């Protein structure tokens, strides 16, 4: 992965965290890594433990960022979520998987699409 792509991803995740906090979410963890992969954002909201996948793109051309969350990626995220729940013993919260798509266009505020309970 190039440095520019890493910076774009990090910027999108920060924008997503700010957005979630403005909506009343409490960020528990960011970039949680395990042997299976990484969860971008883990947040608490009401009775939910929200596993949030963030996809960020620069520019307005090309496919919507959310379209890069494939069936294979969904399966991996579900396994990561199950592993996290079992390790942290968070049985009192209902797990939920969201996707936040961030589009960055120079000179404009970021476009943020939040897909709640996406899968």
C-alpha positions in Angstrom: 0.0 0.0 0.0 1.4 3.4 -0.9 1.9 6.2 1.6 -0.8 8.3 -0.1 -3.3 5.5 0.2 -2.4 5.0 3.9 -2.9 8.8 4.5 -6.2 8.8 2.7 -7.4 5.8 4.8 -6.2 7.4 8.0 -7.9 10.7 7.2 -11.2 8.8 6.4 -11.1 6.9 9.7 -10.6 10.2 11.6 -13.5 11.8 9.8 -15.6 8.7 10.5 -14.7 8.8 14.2 -15.6 12.5 14.5 -18.9 11.8 12.7 -19.8 8.9 15.0 -18.9 11.0 18.1 -21.1 13.8 16.8 -24.0 11.3 16.5 -23.5 10.1 20.1 -21.3 7.1 19.6 -18.5 6.3 22.1 -15.3 5.2 20.4 -13.9 2.1 22.2 -11.1 1.2 19.9 -9.5 2.1 16.6 -7.5 -0.2 14.3 -7.9 -3.3 16.5 -5.6 -5.9 15.0 -5.7 -9.7 15.5 -4.4 -12.7 13.7 -7.4 -12.5 11.4 -7.1 -8.9 10.4 -8.2 -5.5 11.5 -11.4 -3.8 12.7 -11.3 -0.1 11.8 -13.6 1.3 14.5 -15.3 -0.3 17.4 -17.9 1.9 19.1 -20.7 1.7 21.7 -24.1 3.1 20.8 -27.1 2.5 23.0 -27.3 -1.3 23.4 -25.0 -1.9 20.4 -21.3 -2.7 20.0 -20.7 -1.3 16.5 -18.0 -2.7 14.3 -17.5 -0.1 11.7 -15.7 -0.6 8.4 -14.5 2.6 6.9 -13.8 3.0 3.1 -12.4 6.2 1.8 -11.8 7.5 -1.7 -10.3 10.7 -3.1 -12.2 12.4 -5.9 -15.7 12.0 -7.1 -15.2 9.7 -10.0 -15.2 5.9 -9.8 -17.3 3.5 -7.8 -18.8 4.5 -4.4 -16.4 3.5 -1.6 -18.9 1.2 0.0 -18.9 -1.1 -3.0 -15.4 -2.3 -2.0 -16.9 -4.1 0.9 -17.2 -7.5 -0.8 -18.8 -10.8 0.4 -15.3 -12.1 1.3 -14.6 -8.9 3.4 -18.0 -9.2 5.1 -17.2 -12.8 6.1 -13.8 -11.7 7.5 -15.3 -8.8 9.4 -17.9 -11.1 11.0 -15.2 -13.5 12.2 -13.2 -10.6 13.5 -16.2 -9.3 15.4 -16.9 -12.7 16.9 -13.3 -13.1 18.0 -13.4 -9.6 19.6 -16.6 -10.3 21.5 -15.3 -13.6 22.8 -12.0 -12.1 23.9 -13.5 -9.0 25.6 -16.6 -10.7 27.2 -18.9 -8.0 26.0 -22.1 -10.1 26.1 -24.3 -7.3 27.4 -24.0 -5.4 24.0 -25.7 -6.4 20.8 -23.1 -6.6 17.9 -23.8 -4.6 14.8 -21.8 -4.1 11.6 -21.8 -0.7 9.9 -20.0 0.7 6.9 -19.0 4.4 6.6 -18.0 5.6 3.2 -16.0 8.8 3.0 -15.4 10.7 -0.2 -12.8 13.4 -0.2 -13.0 16.0 -2.9 -10.6 18.9 -2.8 -12.1 22.2 -1.7 -15.3 20.6 -0.5 -16.4 19.1 2.9 -16.1 15.3 3.0 -19.2 13.3 1.8 -20.0 10.8 4.5 -22.5 7.9 4.0 -23.3 5.8 7.1 -24.8 2.4 6.4 -26.2 1.2 9.7 -26.5 -2.5 10.2 -25.0 -2.9 6.7 -24.7 -6.7 7.0 
